[in-house]
């Protein structure tokens, strides 16, 4: 009987039986097979299967040691390509992660998670270093704020807690340096030229009930001070062309 068979009879693991045998000084006689390992491998596996399997897996299936498997494969003239295939699979996964980051706003950790991969982040960083791939330029890229689309690039430090980055106005296709805080707080929806165009050129603000006209959005914002800053009020009235504040209706008009 094999150790596995004995273990099954007593309801314990083979390792437990092996330990007890050693304690009692009982040596299990080495089981000899009729045919050498390389012959048995030829009978059980095809050449392609032997190339694809790892030596560890073969040794486990044949109940022998890895060095024994290594000798048998040499006798058959077969060189395993298991590790090469693993390296190729890893390379493909790394390139998937890089491609995802380059087309989406993500870091390495979130990209791996969203792709459902189990690759080590360190391998991605090492690959990028070896191939001169800079992923940091994509951290804030491909994000939409109104008609703005942020572009790949290094954000420039601006003031204490703000950055300036390249963004394209999708209305006209022009690229500008835009403050990140203005994008996040929706203080700007498009470039100045397109904003004026959407508002019909130079504009004024009129209070509907009294007919009072303010020469610009800025002067109107100053007159109703306490209801938000200029950027907030400009965005509010620009969206629909009119807004109501304290029961008073204001509308945009052309000069």
Buried (B, 14 or more C-beta within 10 A) or exposed (E): EEBEEBBBEEEEEBEBBBEEBEEEEEEEEEEEEEEEBBBBBBEEBEEEEBBBBBBEEBBEEBEBEBEBBBBBBEBBEBEBBBEEEEEEEBEEBBBBBBEBBBEBBBEBEEBBEEBEBEBEEEBBBEBBEEEEBEBEBBBBBBBEBBBBBBBBBEBEEBEEEBBBBBBBBBBEEEBBEBBBBBBEEEBBBBBEEBBEEBBEEEBBBBBEEEEEEBEBBEEBBEEBEEEBEBBBBBBBBBEEBBBEBEEEEBBBEEE
